[in-house]
Amino acid sequence: MQTLIDAPRRRPLRWGIACAVAAAGLVVTAPGTAMAYAASAPGTINTAGTALNVRSAPGTNFDTWRTVADGAGVTLLCQTTGETVTGTYGTTNVWDMLSNGGMVSDAYVYTGSDGQVVNNCSYVGAEPSSKTNPRSANGAINWAFQHHGSTAYENLCLAFTAQAYGWGGSGWNTAEIGGDWETSHGYLHTSGIPPRGALVWYHNSAGTGHVAISLGEGKVIGTSVGGKVGVAGYTDHVSYRGWSVPYYPVAW
């Protein structure tokens, strides 16, 4: 039986390279600092043979929704901080978001660098304090990934996102009504890639609208991805309207 792991570790220093760049004044910074990095970067999973858990968010307390094999090539879209884990390359609190929307500890990813290689993951701002969501953005995304592949929420996209954030229901009849409310109250953004945790709104031909939850870096999780809950690009659904903070003013 194959063992699944996700304990993080730091890469061992590559002495020749490290000494050369150190002489040039290299400063290694952790995710969260204001520096520009690549929009994406390749990496290789190194676990000494076991499969690596791909988590819904940056911590081992979040759900595993798939695994990736030792030696597999991956694409990193952004990096963020989370649970500190010890693994193949030492101990680190850095987590990498992969191109499929999941996260792995940077301790098991070879990138050729001991420091940050891609941009920080961008998170949505907090909802107005008058109506605080029961779950955080990572908690909502974790709930959504728990239902990955489910067909039970087809035609219930708005309920899906509200329940992901911990509500019983949104209080709106349709996603079109919800999107209209966000627009009329100045919460809808029509430019920029939706940050992690944002609600992503769409029109549809039925007039009921559609909504999903952003994973960041151009990815969303929601209903109606091939007839089930899945991950897609935020512009894959037609008639994109924009994104908003996850605010449900009449939720229950």
N, C-alpha and C positions, 0 to 999 in steps of 0.2 A: 504494500500500500504506500502510495507516494505521500510524503510529508509536505505540508504547505507552510510557508514561512513568510514573515514580513518584518523581522527585527532589523532596524537600520544600523549602518556603520559607515564610518568615514573611509575614503579611499586612502591607501598607503601613498605617501609622497613619492613622486617620480623624481628622484634626486637631481638628475641632470637638468631636467626641464625646470624644476622648482628653483634650483640655485640660479639658473640663468635669468628667469623672470624676476626673482627676488632682487637681483642686482639692479634690475630696471625699475624697481620701486613698486612691484605689484602689491595691491591691497585686496585681500579677500574679504568680501562682505556677505552677510547672510540675507536671505529674502526679507524684504521689508524696508531695505535701504533704497534711497532714490538714485538708482543708477540704471542706465539703459543696457539691456542685454539682447540676445537674439530672440526672435519671435518663436523659434522652435530649434531643437537640436536633437541629433541622434544619440542613442544610448544603447548599451547592451546589458541585459540582466545577468548578474553573476551571483549565484547562490550555492555554488559547489554541488549542484545536482538536483536540488529540490525545486518544486514549483513555487513561485512567488505569488502571494495573495495580492489581487488588485482590489483596493478598498474604495468605498464610495466617497470617503473624505479622509483628511490627514490624521489617522489614528487607528490603532488596532482594535479599538472599541467600536469602530464603524464596520458595517457589513462588507463581507467579501462577495462580490458578484461575479467574479471570474478569476482565473489564474493565468500566469504567463510563465512559460518554460525557461529554465536555466539556459543561458546562451542566446535567447531570443533578442532580436533587434527591436527597439521601441523608439517612438518619437516623443520627446518632451515638449509640452506646449507652454508650461509655466511652472514655477516653484513657489511653495509656501511653507510656513512653519506649522508644526503640529506636535504630536507625541514624540518624545525622544526614544529612539530605538537603537539597539546595538546589532550590527550585522557584519557582513563580509568585509566592509571597509571601515569599521570602527563604529563610533556612536555619533548620531546626529539627530536634530529635530527637523531637518529639511525633508519635505515630501514633494514628489514630482507628479504633475498631472500629465497623463498620457493622452495620445491622440484619440483614444476611444472614450475619453471622459473620466476614467478611473484614476486613482492615485496609488503610488507605491512609495515606500521609503527610499530616499536617495542613497541610503547605505548599501543598497543592493544594485545600484545602477552605475555602470562604468561610462563616463563621458569624456575621459581624457583630461579632466580638470579636477582639482581638489576644492574648487569654489563654485559659485553660482554660474550657470551657463545660459539660462533663459530668463525672461522677464518674470517679475512677481505676479502671482495670481491676483487678479483684481476682484474684490468683493463689493457687493452692493451696499449702500448705506442703510442705516437703520430706518425702520418705519416710524411714523410719528408716535411719540410716547403715549398718546391717548389711546392707542389700540396696539399694544405690543403682542407680537405673535408668540404663541406658546413654544414654538421651536425656532432654533437658530437656522441660518442658511445651511450650514453643514448638516444639521439635524433633519431639515426638510429634504435635502438631497439624499440623505441616507434612507429616509422613509420611501422616497421615490424609487431608489434602487432596490429596495426590498420587494417592490412590485414589478421589477423589470421582467418583461415578457408576458405580463398579465393582459388578458383581454377584458377583464371585468369592468374597466373604466372607460370603455369606448363610448363616445358621446357624453362623457362626464368629465371633460378636461378641466373645467373650472372647479368642480368638487375635488378632483384629484390634487390640484395645486393647493387648495385650501386645507384639505386634510393632511397634505404633506407638511404644512406649516402648523399643524396641530389643532385646527378648527374642525367642528362638526360639519360645517358648510360655509360657503362664502357669503350668503345672504343675497346674492344676485341670481337672477334667473338664467342668464346666459353670459358667456365670455364677452360677447359684443357689448352688453350693458356694462360689464365690469371695465372693459377697455374704454368705453365712452366716459365713465366716471373718472378714471385715471386721467384721461385727456382733459376733461372739463375742469379738473382741479389742479392742473399743472404738473402732474406727476409723470406724464408720458414723455420719454426721451426718444427722439427720432434719429439721433446720430450716435455714433460710437458702438462698439461691440458690447452687447449686454454683459455686465459683470456677473460674477458667480452669485447665485441666490436671487437674481432679479426675476420678476415675472415678465415673460415675453409674449406680446399680444399680436393677434392676427385677425383680419377679416376672413370670412369664408363665403362660399356661394349660397349657403343655406341662410345666411344672415344671423347666425347664432354666434359667430366668432370662434376663436380658438386661443388657448393660452398654455404655456409650458414654463418650466423652471430652467433658468440658465445655469449651466455648469461652468461658464466662463470660456474664454478663448474661442468663441463662436459655436459652442456646443450647447444643446438643450436636452433635457429629459422630459418626456411627457407622453400623452396618449396619441393614438393614431399614427404611430410610426410602424408602417406595415401592418396595421390593424391591431396593434398592441402597444404596451408601454415600452419605449425604447429611447435610444440616443440618436440625435440627428443634428445637422447643421441648423443654425438659427434662421437661415434664409431658405431652407429646403421646403418649408411650408409656404404656400403662396400667400400673397397679400399681407406681408409683414407690416405691422403698424408701428412698433417701437417697444421699448421696455420701461418698466417702472420699478420702484421699490416694492417689496412684497407687502402691500398695504390692503387690508380687507376691513373697511370701516364699518360694515354691517354684518360681519361674521358672527357666528354663534358657536 
